[in-house]
């Protein structure tokens, strides 16, 4: 009986289990948002510039009292992350699902409290736009580079350490 030799040659250059975030035994190695931050083509752009851009978009979205601006921020930040950051649309929507659920519940509570549909729509879209702006930053910049930017901005080290611990606790709580 002849046996074919199995070499590594056939596997080189093809997306394998590691690229899909899986290892033998079914263990998931994909770090989610952190994974995209490390493999993003935008990672090599200036972290200070990305942070300034993300914060500016966030502040503009919160300061402008417009549904159109909030929609534009939501769509443009998603477009930048998906097209230039190479985040799969499915994964972006999956990341957005949990915050969107909380935002929609908050919008429902606001509707029952005020009965003002335009206010509910404005607040909900502002919140989704803000999350989209933060997702642009999170999906394109590793957390270490974000912390370096905060140090350059003279944020107190205690606050930076607390933010880093909270960031890591999110992964513990989500089971990643």
For each residue, the residues with C-beta under 8 A, 3 or more apart:
1:
2:
3:
4:
5:
6: 10
7: 10
8: 11 12
9: 12
10: 6 7 14
11: 8 14 16
12: 8 9
13:
14: 10 11
15: 19 20
16: 11 19 20
17: 20 22 23 24
18: 21 22 23 29
19: 15 16
20: 15 16 17 30
21: 18 28 29 30 31 35
22: 17 18 26 27 28 29 30
23: 17 18 27 28 29
24: 17 27
25:
26: 22
27: 22 23 24
28: 21 22 23 176
29: 18 21 22 23
30: 20 21 22 35 176
31: 21 34 35 38 171 176
32: 35 36 95 174 176
33: 36 37 95 135 138 139
34: 31 37 38 142 143 171
35: 21 30 31 32 38 39
36: 32 33 39 40 85 86 87 91 139 140
37: 33 34 40 43 138 139 140 141 142 143
38: 31 34 35 43 142
39: 35 36 43 86
40: 36 37 43 85 86 87 139 140
41: 44 84 85 86
42: 45 50 84 85 140 141
43: 37 38 39 40 140 141 142
44: 41
45: 42 49 50 140
46: 49 50
47: 50 51 141 145 146 148 149
48: 51 52 149 152
49: 45 46 52 53
50: 42 45 46 47 53 54 136 137 140 141
51: 47 48 54 55 137 141 146 149
52: 48 49 55 56
53: 49 50 56 57 136
54: 50 51 57 58 133 134 136 137
55: 51 52 58 59 133
56: 52 53 59 60
57: 53 54 60 61 73 77 133 136
58: 54 55 61 62 130 133 134
59: 55 56 62 63
60: 56 57 63 64 69 73
61: 57 58 64 69 70 73 126 129 130 133
62: 58 59 126 130
63: 59 60
64: 60 61 69 70
65: 122
66: 69 70
67: 70 71 121 122 125
68: 71 72
69: 60 61 64 66 72 73 129
70: 61 64 66 67 73 74 122 125 126 128 129
71: 67 68 74 75 125 129
72: 68 69 75 76
73: 57 60 61 69 70 76 77 129 132 133
74: 70 71 77 78 125 128 129 132
75: 71 72 78 79
76: 72 73 79 80
77: 57 73 74 80 81 129 132 133 135 136
78: 74 75 81 82 92 132 135
79: 75 76 82 83
80: 76 77 83 84 85 136
81: 77 78 84 85 87 92 135 136 139 140
82: 78 79 85 86 87 88 89 92
83: 79 80 86
84: 41 42 80 81
85: 36 40 41 42 80 81 82 136 139 140
86: 36 39 40 41 82 83
87: 36 40 81 82 91 92 139
88: 82 91 92
89: 82 92 93
90: 93 94
91: 36 87 88 94 95
92: 78 81 82 87 88 89 95 96 135 139
93: 89 90 96 97
94: 90 91 97
95: 32 33 91 92 98 135 139
96: 92 93 99 100 128 131 132 135
97: 93 94 100 101
98: 95 101 102
99: 96 102 103 128 131
100: 96 97 103 104 128 131
101: 97 98 104 105
102: 98 99 105 106
103: 99 100 106 107 124 127 128 131
104: 100 101 107 108 124
105: 101 102 108 109
106: 102 103 109 110 123 124 127
107: 103 104 110 111 120 121 123 124
108: 104 105 111 112
109: 105 106 112 113
110: 106 107 113 114 119 120 123
111: 107 108 114 115 116 117 120
112: 108 109 115
113: 109 110
114: 110 111 119 120
115: 111 112
116: 111 119 120
117: 111 120 121
118: 121 122
119: 110 114 116 122 123
120: 107 110 111 114 116 117 123 124
121: 67 107 117 118 124 125
122: 65 67 70 118 119 125 126
123: 106 107 110 119 120 126 127
124: 103 104 106 107 120 121 127 128
125: 67 70 71 74 121 122 128 129
126: 61 62 70 122 123 129 130
127: 103 106 123 124 130 131
128: 70 74 96 99 100 103 124 125 131 132
129: 61 69 70 71 73 74 77 125 126 132 133
130: 58 61 62 126 127 133 134
131: 96 99 100 103 127 128 134 135
132: 73 74 77 78 96 128 129 135 136
133: 54 55 57 58 61 73 77 129 130 136 137
134: 54 58 130 131 137 138
135: 33 77 78 81 92 95 96 131 132 138 139
136: 50 53 54 57 77 80 81 85 132 133 139 140
137: 50 51 54 133 134 140 141 146
138: 33 37 134 135 141
139: 33 36 37 40 81 85 87 92 95 135 136
140: 36 37 40 42 43 45 50 81 85 136 137
141: 37 42 43 47 50 51 137 138 145 146
142: 34 37 38 43 145 146
143: 34 37 146 147 164 167
144: 147 148
145: 47 141 142 148 149
146: 47 51 137 141 142 143 149 150
147: 143 144 150 151 160 163 164
148: 47 144 145 151 152
149: 47 48 51 145 146 152 153
150: 146 147 153 155 159 160 163
151: 147 148 154 155 157 160
152: 48 148 149
153: 149 150
154: 151
155: 150 151 159 160
156: 159 160
157: 151 160 161
158: 161 162
159: 150 155 156 162 163
160: 147 150 151 155 156 157 163 164
161: 157 158 164 165
162: 158 159 165 166
163: 147 150 159 160 166 167
164: 143 147 160 161 167 168
165: 161 162 168 169
166: 162 163 169 170
167: 143 163 164 170 171
168: 164 165 171 172
169: 165 166 172 173
170: 166 167 173 174
171: 31 34 167 168 174 176
172: 168 169 175
173: 169 170
174: 32 170 171
175: 172
176: 28 30 31 32 171
